[in-house]
């Protein structure tokens, strides 16, 4: 497998002709993963690998922590990228067991460059299609499912199908939570949200921090009382650099009829 191309000049990135292979860009001390010049798949501060530098990842993680009751013991993720969410969970939820589905062997090959921990009793990265990964999960297997599966062409259609969302619901425990990153400019966004509602009932639709993405949240946690949400914010804010106040306000706004 050829090593990925690494660029450090903007003009070189924009001259890059996408070949559906990942490449890396280093600027302002941050390392980012791309499939094409116009979109960032992942970004890491090498001095603080577990810090979430992209706003949408902070919204995803913040919403999960605010809405989930007890600390999740079983976490599944679709999409590895540079492992931002994996690293954050390993640092802040060290007892959790994490499974990750990543369809690209080329992306998985970059895990050491992005400081993604090796597989262990608490982490397993699988090279597989995310939809198949969920379809073969046991009933009620996970407490938290984070879906962030984008490739060179955007979100693959199988990760927005009714079958996929039905399988997600079946794979989550009774109090489980689905948190999905969706492109705000995707013309299928309303269709995906409608399918999520069919599978789960009520769905919260939040603006992602610092981007036009939308974060969809489904599961029993979306019915959390406002007072409990505010109490969790007060307890969690000192422990997490996640813009939790902003995410909490977005959650409360999304919960209004």
Secondary structure, DSSP 8 states (H G I E B T S, - for coil): ----EEE-SHHHHHH----SS-EEEEETTEEEEESBTTB-SEEEETTBTTS--SHHHHHHHHHHHHH-SS--SEEEEE--TT-HHHHHHHHH-TT-EEEEEES-HHHHTTTTTTT----BTTEEEEES-HHHHHHTS-TT-EEEEEE--EETTEE-GGGGSHHHHHHHHHHEEEEEEEEEEE-TT-TTHHHHHHHHHHHHS-EEEEE-TTSS-EEEEEEGGGG--HHHHHHHHHHHGGG--S-HHHHHHHHHHHH--
